[in-house]
Amino acid sequence: MNRQQSETATTVARIISRASAVALLLGSVIVGSPQAWADYAQDAHRVVEAAHLSFESFQADPRMGPGLRSLIRKARGVMICPKVLPGGFLLGGAGGQGVLLVRNHESNTWSGPAFYALGEASLGLQAGADASEVVLVALTNRGVTALLTATARLGVNASVAVGPVGAGAEAVTENLSADLVSYSRKQGLHVGVSVEGAGVFPWRSLDQAYYGRPVTPIQILLQREVSNPHAAGLIAAIASVAGGSLDIQSVVASAK
């Protein structure tokens, strides 16, 4: 084995090791005092509210909005990460938190959110740079399936492309063939960084706190076993762009 092959093997081994550690951390359920539950629930609510604000800012942006709205109209899922810190793997909140919502094309309704962490996320930025906001649009079933796996790696489990911006962006979206398309901003400005290679992991403790019991992303997004009326504003915002709607009956039922 030459030096380059040895370095590559070492890098791959390190990524797998770190991914496994994070998956174990994020996959655990909440144990401990009621205060721990309350803290996680508060964190989950903050992430949903921040994701709502971030989505509204993205879709209203004059450069990114047209292309993003065009993609969301045919999207199968949308992940919104309202705060991603560059330069490092996600551990204990450093990196990025986000939410994933999925569309049921038969009923044209949106479900979720399920909570996720975006790790190994230098995202083309230098260490110490400001936090970014990231939106991932899943255009294919493969893209959604990749995000539902325990340790997805963007660009490996599903192809990913940077979303088009500016004049003519809406027309460009018609020819995109990637499973996932990303948009990113920093301090309100489009930065167009690539998320290829970033790890995406379910954040089970936030799911549990938000829905009141241990649930998996599949139970939340595909089987629709739970819902939370707190998410109605976020889902309605996405549905208004996508042309779908919120599953009002399930939200009302969960509020009883």
C-alpha positions as CSV (number, residue, x, y, z in Angstrom):
1,M,0.0,0.0,0.0
2,N,1.5,3.4,-1.0
3,R,1.3,6.5,1.1
4,Q,-1.7,8.0,-0.6
5,Q,-3.7,4.7,-0.2
6,S,-2.6,4.5,3.4
7,E,-3.8,8.1,4.1
8,T,-7.1,7.4,2.3
9,A,-7.7,4.2,4.3
10,T,-7.0,6.1,7.5
11,T,-9.4,8.9,6.6
12,V,-12.2,6.4,5.8
13,A,-11.6,4.6,9.1
14,R,-11.8,7.8,11.0
15,I,-15.0,8.9,9.3
16,I,-16.6,5.5,10.0
17,S,-15.5,5.6,13.7
18,R,-16.8,9.1,14.2
19,A,-20.0,8.4,12.4
20,S,-20.7,5.4,14.6
21,A,-20.0,7.4,17.7
22,V,-22.4,10.1,16.7
23,A,-25.1,7.7,15.6
24,L,-24.8,6.1,19.1
25,L,-25.1,9.4,20.8
26,L,-28.0,10.8,18.7
27,G,-29.8,7.4,18.7
28,S,-30.2,7.2,22.4
29,V,-33.5,7.9,24.1
30,I,-33.9,10.3,27.0
31,V,-33.4,9.0,30.5
32,G,-33.3,10.9,33.7
33,S,-35.2,13.7,35.4
34,P,-38.3,15.5,34.1
35,Q,-36.1,18.5,33.8
36,A,-34.0,16.7,31.1
37,W,-37.3,16.0,29.2
38,A,-38.2,19.7,29.5
39,D,-34.8,20.9,28.3
40,Y,-34.9,18.6,25.2
41,A,-38.5,19.6,24.5
42,Q,-37.5,23.3,24.7
43,D,-34.6,22.7,22.3
44,A,-36.9,20.9,19.9
45,H,-39.4,23.7,19.9
46,R,-36.6,26.2,19.2
47,V,-35.2,24.2,16.3
48,V,-38.7,24.0,14.7
49,E,-39.3,27.7,15.1
50,A,-35.8,28.6,13.8
51,A,-36.4,26.3,10.8
52,H,-39.7,28.0,10.0
53,L,-38.0,31.4,10.0
54,S,-35.1,30.1,8.0
55,F,-37.4,28.6,5.3
56,E,-39.4,31.8,5.0
57,S,-36.1,33.7,4.5
58,F,-34.8,31.3,1.9
59,Q,-38.0,31.2,-0.2
60,A,-38.4,35.0,-0.1
61,D,-34.8,35.6,-1.1
62,P,-34.8,37.3,-4.6
63,R,-31.8,35.2,-5.8
64,M,-32.5,31.8,-4.2
65,G,-36.3,32.0,-3.9
66,P,-37.4,31.3,-7.5
67,G,-35.2,28.2,-7.9
68,L,-36.0,26.9,-4.4
69,R,-39.7,27.3,-4.9
70,S,-39.6,25.5,-8.2
71,L,-37.8,22.6,-6.7
72,I,-40.1,22.4,-3.6
73,R,-43.2,22.2,-5.9
74,K,-41.9,18.8,-7.0
75,A,-40.1,17.8,-3.8
76,R,-40.5,14.6,-1.9
77,G,-38.9,15.9,1.2
78,V,-37.3,19.1,2.7
79,M,-34.6,19.3,5.3
80,I,-34.0,22.7,7.0
81,C,-30.9,23.3,9.1
82,P,-31.2,26.8,10.5
83,K,-27.8,26.9,12.1
84,V,-24.7,24.9,10.9
85,L,-21.4,25.6,12.4
86,P,-18.3,25.0,10.2
87,G,-15.2,23.1,10.9
88,G,-15.9,19.9,12.8
89,F,-18.0,16.9,13.4
90,L,-21.3,17.3,15.3
91,L,-21.0,16.3,18.9
92,G,-23.3,17.6,21.6
93,G,-24.8,20.3,19.4
94,A,-21.7,21.6,17.6
95,G,-22.3,21.3,13.9
96,G,-25.9,21.7,13.0
97,Q,-29.5,20.8,14.0
98,G,-32.3,20.5,11.6
99,V,-35.7,19.0,10.7
100,L,-36.9,16.8,7.9
101,L,-40.4,16.9,6.5
102,V,-41.7,14.5,3.9
103,R,-44.6,14.7,1.4
104,N,-47.1,11.9,0.8
105,H,-47.8,12.3,-2.9
106,E,-51.0,10.3,-2.8
107,S,-52.6,12.8,-0.4
108,N,-50.3,15.7,-1.2
109,T,-49.8,16.4,2.5
110,W,-46.7,17.0,4.5
111,S,-45.7,15.1,7.7
112,G,-43.1,15.7,10.4
113,P,-40.8,17.1,11.5
114,A,-38.2,14.6,12.4
115,F,-35.1,16.0,14.0
116,Y,-31.6,15.6,12.5
117,A,-28.0,16.5,13.0
118,L,-25.7,17.6,10.2
119,G,-22.1,16.6,11.0
120,E,-18.7,16.6,9.5
121,A,-19.9,19.9,8.1
122,S,-17.2,22.2,7.1
123,L,-19.4,22.8,4.1
124,G,-16.7,24.5,2.1
125,L,-16.2,27.1,4.8
126,Q,-13.1,27.9,6.9
127,A,-13.0,27.0,10.6
128,G,-14.1,30.0,12.6
129,A,-16.4,31.3,9.9
130,D,-19.9,32.3,10.8
131,A,-22.8,29.8,11.0
132,S,-24.7,29.0,7.9
133,E,-28.3,28.0,7.1
134,V,-28.9,25.1,4.8
135,V,-31.9,23.7,3.0
136,L,-31.8,20.3,1.3
137,V,-34.6,19.5,-1.1
138,A,-35.1,15.7,-1.8
139,L,-36.3,15.3,-5.4
140,T,-36.3,11.5,-5.5
141,N,-37.4,8.5,-3.4
142,R,-33.7,7.6,-3.1
143,G,-33.0,11.0,-1.6
144,V,-35.7,10.6,1.0
145,T,-34.6,7.0,1.8
146,A,-31.0,8.2,2.3
147,L,-32.1,10.8,4.8
148,L,-34.1,8.2,6.7
149,T,-31.1,5.9,7.2
150,A,-29.2,5.9,10.5
151,T,-25.9,7.2,9.1
152,A,-26.4,8.8,5.7
153,R,-23.5,10.6,4.0
154,L,-24.5,13.1,1.3
155,G,-23.0,12.3,-2.0
156,V,-22.6,8.7,-1.1
157,N,-26.0,7.4,-0.2
158,A,-27.6,9.9,-2.5
159,S,-26.3,12.4,-5.1
160,V,-26.3,16.0,-4.2
161,A,-26.0,19.2,-6.2
162,V,-25.9,22.9,-5.4
163,G,-29.1,24.7,-6.2
164,P,-29.3,27.2,-9.0
165,V,-29.7,30.9,-8.2
166,G,-30.4,34.2,-10.0
167,A,-32.0,34.9,-13.3
168,G,-33.1,31.7,-15.1
169,A,-32.8,29.6,-12.0
170,E,-36.3,28.3,-12.3
171,A,-35.7,27.0,-15.8
172,V,-32.4,25.3,-14.7
173,T,-34.3,23.3,-12.1
174,E,-36.0,21.4,-14.9
175,N,-32.8,19.7,-15.9
176,L,-31.5,18.8,-12.4
177,S,-31.1,15.0,-11.9
178,A,-29.6,14.9,-8.4
179,D,-31.4,13.1,-5.6
180,L,-30.8,16.1,-3.3
181,V,-30.3,19.8,-4.0
182,S,-28.9,22.2,-1.5
183,Y,-29.1,25.9,-0.8
184,S,-27.1,27.7,1.8
185,R,-26.8,31.2,3.2
186,K,-24.5,33.0,5.6
187,Q,-25.5,36.2,7.3
188,G,-28.5,36.4,4.9
189,L,-26.3,36.0,1.7
190,H,-26.2,33.1,-0.7
191,V,-22.9,31.3,-0.3
192,G,-23.4,28.2,-2.6
193,V,-21.3,25.8,-0.6
194,S,-21.4,22.1,-1.2
195,V,-22.7,19.7,1.5
196,E,-21.2,16.7,-0.2
197,G,-19.6,14.4,2.3
198,A,-21.6,15.7,5.3
199,G,-23.1,13.1,7.6
200,V,-26.8,13.3,8.4
201,F,-28.0,11.6,11.6
202,P,-31.5,11.2,13.2
203,W,-31.6,13.0,16.5
204,R,-33.8,10.6,18.5
205,S,-33.7,12.4,21.8
206,L,-35.3,15.5,20.3
207,D,-37.9,13.3,18.5
208,Q,-38.8,11.7,21.8
209,A,-39.1,15.0,23.6
210,Y,-41.2,16.6,20.9
211,Y,-43.6,13.8,20.5
212,G,-43.7,12.5,24.0
213,R,-42.5,9.0,23.3
214,P,-39.6,7.2,21.5
215,V,-40.2,7.2,17.8
216,T,-38.2,6.7,14.7
217,P,-38.1,9.0,11.6
218,I,-40.0,6.3,9.7
219,Q,-42.8,6.3,12.3
220,I,-42.9,10.1,12.2
221,L,-42.6,10.7,8.4
222,L,-43.9,7.6,6.6
223,Q,-46.2,5.8,9.1
224,R,-47.4,9.1,10.6
225,E,-47.9,7.7,14.0
226,V,-47.4,11.0,15.8
227,S,-47.7,14.7,15.1
228,N,-47.4,17.9,17.1
229,P,-49.6,21.0,16.6
230,H,-46.6,23.2,17.3
231,A,-45.3,22.3,13.8
232,A,-48.4,23.5,12.0
233,G,-46.8,26.8,11.0
234,L,-43.7,25.3,9.5
235,I,-45.7,22.6,7.6
236,A,-48.2,25.2,6.3
237,A,-45.3,27.4,5.1
238,I,-43.8,24.5,3.1
239,A,-47.2,23.4,1.8
240,S,-48.0,26.9,0.6
241,V,-45.0,26.8,-1.6
242,A,-45.2,23.2,-2.6
243,G,-48.9,23.2,-3.3
244,G,-49.6,20.5,-0.7
245,S,-51.3,20.9,2.6
246,L,-51.0,20.1,6.3
247,D,-52.7,16.9,7.6
248,I,-55.0,18.9,9.8
249,Q,-56.9,15.9,11.2
250,S,-53.8,14.3,12.6
251,V,-52.6,17.6,14.1
252,V,-56.0,18.2,15.8
253,A,-56.1,14.6,17.0
254,S,-52.6,14.9,18.6
255,A,-53.7,18.1,20.4
256,K,-56.6,16.4,22.2
